[in-house]
């Protein structure tokens, strides 16, 4: 997919993040009948093909294109490997909500995992020490942040480290509303 083909196929509104099919030319189809049917059914309609996680896709010639990556291509002219949703709402494709990221950066901007047992990011309990442990993953590996009697203090230690190591991609326990 390139920008000129994308702009021929769709219109993107960067303010609300929505995509709409354009009227497609005859040369995109094998027959007049297919051309007429497709344009009658789809042209000027919003593109909303969600997957089971809520990401929206454009389906074209048997290939699925994530709309958040197409938004970036439409506005900036290149198709990045990873585009992150700043607010973690995967169907919010407004350009102001999108940013190019590495895989590691994209993971940093996630909520709690389902397997989490402490209720806080970066915090787990050590039965051996009878303390809460705070850790954070960085580009160079895991950093131990300390042992804590209170899991809230461990969570705050994680949050401070998240700002330090993850910068604009930090998603803290406080950001997640896990404490005031």
Secondary structure, DSSP 8 states (H G I E B T S, - for coil): --HHHHHHHEEEETTTTEEEE----GGGSSSHHHHHHHHHHHTT-B--EE-TTS-EEEEETTEEEEHHHHHHHHHHS---S-EEETTS-TT---GGGEEE--HHHHHHT----TT-SSSSTTEEEETTTTEEEEEEEETTEEEEEEEESSHHHHHHHHHHHHHHHHGGG---TTTTTS--
